[in-house]
């Protein structure tokens, strides 16, 4: 029984130590356009982006008090060679709504690539679209 308790404590300590490793270093991005992420409409601006311990992506814009957590659909294996800097990939798609007379470009957050972490798929556009890549820099916590 003593061995079982000792083993359980050891496993618990390993899991507890590994938990924070899921959270990535935050990265700073300047996004020059309005965009959507998981159904949320967000303004252009400077964002701090990080992966949370539960695998979501946290977008924070202090200037406007925005702090949202976006669920990811799956983990993406890093490319070979890995990206030199953090990146956000947006799917640029056309939309005739709200006026049906003008063509608007809508930017949908598609992928998040943070330093020292696998990529995260946020949204996959099935139709015609163009990728728009925004690079960022590692930020201080």
Order of alpha helices (4+ residues) and beta strands (2+ residues): alpha-beta-beta-beta-beta-beta-beta-beta-beta-beta-beta-beta-beta
